Amino acid sequence: MYTSNLLPDAHQVAQAFSHAAATYDQAAGLQRIVADQLLAKSSQYHKGRVLDIGSGTGYASAQLAGSSLVDSVTGLDIAEGMLTYAKAKHSNPKLNWQLGDAQRLAEDCTDLAGRYDLVISSLAIQWCHDLSAVFSGVAHCLAESGVFYCATLGPNTLHQLKWAWAQADGYQHVNEFVPLEVLRSKLQSRFLEVEVVRENIDLKYTSVQQLTKDLKQLGASNHNRQAAKGLTGIGRVRKMVQAYETLRTEGGQLPVTYEVYYVKAKIKAKP
Ligand SMILES: C[S@@+](CC[C@H](N)C(=O)[O-])C[C@H]1O[C@@H](n2cnc3c(N)ncnc32)[C@H](O)[C@@H]1O
């Protein structure tokens, strides 16, 4: 059974992403692919007031603000470093930035209630411990006719890296993500209409070092509470790399899979 207490602590996530802000954009290949797909899927709803949850360096927020039918975009993030970076990078006057936790929208952001025509979130909620709180908060922020679009990761993500580590030691080195049925049931308890589309995105890397460096630069290295404490021994790293090398394809590349869920949900009609 899936247990949410394996997921990361909000302060660790905020710290890791704040530290990663300056290097994030260079390493964000997957994040760009997913954000672009999410923006394309939601394009007919790019109007009115928009809330971008886990806005990071502001990539999607800025694109949304560039749409003529959009009046304003609030980029909300738990990492102050990300917000500072986004503010400095994007100057569209339709943009505003807010520090906040996606799991506490209803409590902390009372001024957001019922305001948004579109709530969007790309690759942020997989860091949240309490998805029910996230979805309650989103429902709280949406206008009655509003729509929620989000992209998040499934458990098949980085399965090659998980497997390679399993050959080296018994610790959990890769973040654990929510299975589809758990995600769907949490969504269905808050929203009237729920659609989830699952897609595997297969990337190629030249080395394991490049993959782990990218994960670090993205602030996406392992924060699971079952992670090995302290430094990972050099021998175990070598074993993991050797195992991963056995997956190298004939074309000379290492496969890296991300399992992405694209969600569209509409708010429950108010009684
Ligand atoms: C992988 S980045 C994605 C950023 C951006 N959406 C993009 O597509 O480039 C994840 C972002 O979610 C933010 N985040 C993680 N947990 C959060 C939470 N509980 N509340 C708000 N933001 C959160 C992180 O600080 C980070 O900026």
The ligand as an ORCA input file, in Angstrom:
! r2SCAN-3c Opt
* xyz 0 1
  C      10.303     20.947    -10.627
  S       9.964     22.619    -10.146
  C       8.793     23.085    -11.395
  C       8.761     24.567    -11.594
  C       7.900     25.053    -12.736
  N       6.486     24.728    -12.527
  C       8.413     24.508    -14.050
  O       7.665     23.766    -14.708
  O       9.547     24.813    -14.415
  C       8.932     22.404     -8.718
  C       8.583     23.699     -8.018
  O       7.557     23.423     -7.071
  C       7.835     24.131     -5.880
  N       7.153     23.465     -4.763
  C       7.446     22.256     -4.225
  N       6.619     21.997     -3.210
  C       5.771     23.060     -3.103
  C       4.694     23.373     -2.235
  N       4.317     22.560     -1.254
  N       4.046     24.556     -2.412
  C       4.418     25.404     -3.403
  N       5.446     25.166     -4.244
  C       6.119     23.998     -4.117
  C       9.359     24.097     -5.786
  O       9.854     25.083     -4.915
  C       9.752     24.299     -7.241
  O       9.900     25.652     -7.558
*
